[in-house]
């Protein structure tokens, strides 16, 4: 494949190969998005077993939809996968609440974040404080763009921002993030 693995054309090619019955394309799609789905599920469920169940159900539904030609836009497969994961999570959480199983999970120690491998506690604290000081719209946009990696048109739809303004709003949000982060670090050093 010559297309960049993050490009919409690469994703469309991958979808076409899955629809053509190529199991290695299914494995490639899983390899590309499995960790992200697992992390989203782990943050919500706080249980590695539950996160694995959510991931398995998510990919079962995604592959079923792709094989059945039910995917509206093959180039936005990432948004489709994350949307499916959110739906599976909502169903899982509703079932857990109805069963009363969320009560036992509340007593389990929370799953440690993998962020500690990359960011020390002081930096993590500064980032959390910075994010808390951002405007809600800025927080939402940055989360959708960097964490959920949604395409610009999907971010525009979810936030109510005109698609041609998403890039500008993101740039301003990042600038505001840097200013707050810098101010917090200068204050700590003095």
C-alpha positions in Angstrom: 0.0 0.0 0.0 1.4 3.3 -1.0 -1.0 5.6 0.9 -0.1 7.0 4.3 -1.6 4.8 7.1 -3.3 7.9 8.6 -4.8 9.1 5.3 -8.5 8.7 4.4 -7.5 7.0 1.2 -5.6 4.3 3.1 -8.6 3.7 5.3 -10.9 3.5 2.3 -8.5 0.9 0.7 -8.5 -1.1 3.9 -12.3 -1.1 4.0 -12.4 -2.2 0.3 -10.0 -5.1 1.1 -12.1 -6.2 4.1 -15.2 -6.1 1.9 -13.3 -8.2 -0.6 -12.8 -10.8 2.0 -9.1 -10.2 2.8 -8.6 -11.3 6.4 -5.1 -9.7 6.6 -6.9 -6.3 6.1 -9.1 -7.1 9.0 -6.0 -7.9 11.1 -4.4 -4.6 10.0 -7.5 -2.6 10.9 -7.6 -4.3 14.3 -3.8 -3.7 14.9 -4.3 0.0 14.0 -7.2 0.7 16.3 -7.3 -2.0 19.0 -5.1 -0.2 21.5 -7.1 3.0 21.2 -10.4 1.2 21.7 -9.0 -0.7 24.7 -7.7 2.5 26.3 -11.1 4.3 25.8 -12.8 1.3 27.4 -10.3 1.0 30.2 -10.7 4.6 31.2 -14.5 4.1 31.4 -14.8 0.7 32.9 -11.6 0.7 35.1 -11.4 -3.1 34.5 -9.0 -4.8 32.0 -11.4 -7.7 31.6 -14.3 -5.4 30.8 -12.2 -3.3 28.5 -11.2 -6.4 26.6 -14.9 -7.4 26.3 -15.8 -3.9 25.0 -13.0 -4.1 22.5 -14.0 -7.5 21.2 -17.6 -6.5 20.9 -16.6 -3.2 19.2 -14.5 -5.0 16.5 -17.1 -7.7 16.0 -19.7 -5.0 15.2 -17.3 -2.9 13.1 -16.2 -5.8 11.0 -19.8 -7.0 10.6 -20.8 -3.5 9.4 -17.9 -3.3 7.0 -18.4 -6.8 5.5 -22.1 -6.0 5.1 -21.4 -2.7 3.3 -23.1 -0.7 6.0 -20.3 1.8 6.5 -21.4 5.2 5.0 -18.0 6.7 4.6 -15.0 4.3 4.3 -12.6 7.2 4.7 -13.8 7.9 8.2 -13.5 4.4 9.6 -11.7 5.8 12.7 -14.7 7.8 13.7 -16.9 4.9 13.0 -14.8 2.6 15.2 -14.7 5.1 18.1 -18.4 5.8 17.8 -19.1 2.1 17.9 -16.9 1.7 20.9 -18.8 4.5 22.7 -22.1 2.8 21.9 -20.8 -0.6 23.2 -19.6 1.2 26.3 -22.9 2.8 26.9 -24.7 -0.5 26.6 -22.2 -2.1 28.9 -22.5 0.5 31.5 -26.4 0.4 31.4 -26.2 -3.4 31.7 -23.8 -3.2 34.6 -26.0 -0.7 36.4 -29.1 -2.8 35.8 -27.3 -5.9 37.1 -25.8 -4.1 40.0 -22.3 -5.2 39.0 -21.1 -1.6 38.9 -21.2 -1.7 42.8 -18.6 -4.4 43.0 -16.4 -2.6 40.5 -16.5 0.5 42.6 -14.7 -1.4 45.4 -12.0 -2.6 43.0 -8.8 -0.6 43.0 -8.8 1.7 40.0 -6.6 0.6 37.1 -3.5 2.7 36.9 -3.1 4.8 33.8 -0.4 4.1 31.4 0.4 7.7 31.2 2.9 7.3 34.1 5.2 5.5 31.7 5.5 8.7 29.6 4.9 11.7 31.9 6.1 12.2 35.5 3.6 13.3 38.2 4.7 16.9 38.2 4.1 17.3 34.5 0.9 15.4 34.6 -0.4 17.6 37.4 0.5 20.7 35.4 -1.3 19.4 32.3 -4.4 18.5 34.4 -4.4 22.0 35.9 -4.0 23.5 32.4 -6.8 21.5 30.9 -9.1 22.4 33.8 -8.5 26.1 33.1 -9.4 25.8 29.4 -12.8 26.8 28.2 -15.2 23.9 27.9 -15.4 24.4 24.1 -11.6 24.3 23.9 -11.4 21.2 26.0 -14.0 19.4 23.9 -12.4 20.3 20.6 -8.9 19.3 21.7 -10.2 16.0 23.1 -12.1 15.2 19.9 -9.1 16.2 17.7 -6.2 14.6 19.6 -7.7 11.9 21.8 -10.5 10.6 19.7 -8.8 11.6 16.4 -12.0 12.5 14.7 -12.0 14.0 11.2 -12.6 17.8 10.9 -16.1 17.3 9.5 -17.2 15.1 12.5 -15.7 17.6 15.0 -17.6 20.4 13.3 -20.8 18.4 13.6 -20.3 17.5 17.2 -19.2 20.9 18.4 -21.4 23.1 16.2 -18.4 24.9 14.8 -18.3 25.5 11.0 -16.0 23.0 9.4 -13.8 25.6 7.9 -13.3 27.2 11.4 -12.3 24.0 13.2 -8.6 24.4 12.4 -8.6 28.0 13.6 -10.4 27.2 16.8 -8.0 24.3 17.4 -5.0 26.6 16.9 -6.4 29.1 19.3 -7.2 26.4 21.9 -3.6 25.2 21.6 -2.2 28.7 22.0 -4.4 29.2 25.1 -3.2 25.8 26.4 0.5 26.8 25.9 -0.1 30.2 27.6 -1.8 28.7 30.6 0.8 25.9 30.9 3.7 28.4 30.7 2.0 30.7 33.3 1.6 27.7 35.7 5.2 26.7 35.3 6.5 30.2 35.8 4.4 30.6 38.9 5.7 27.3 40.3 9.4 28.2 39.7 9.0 31.6 41.5 
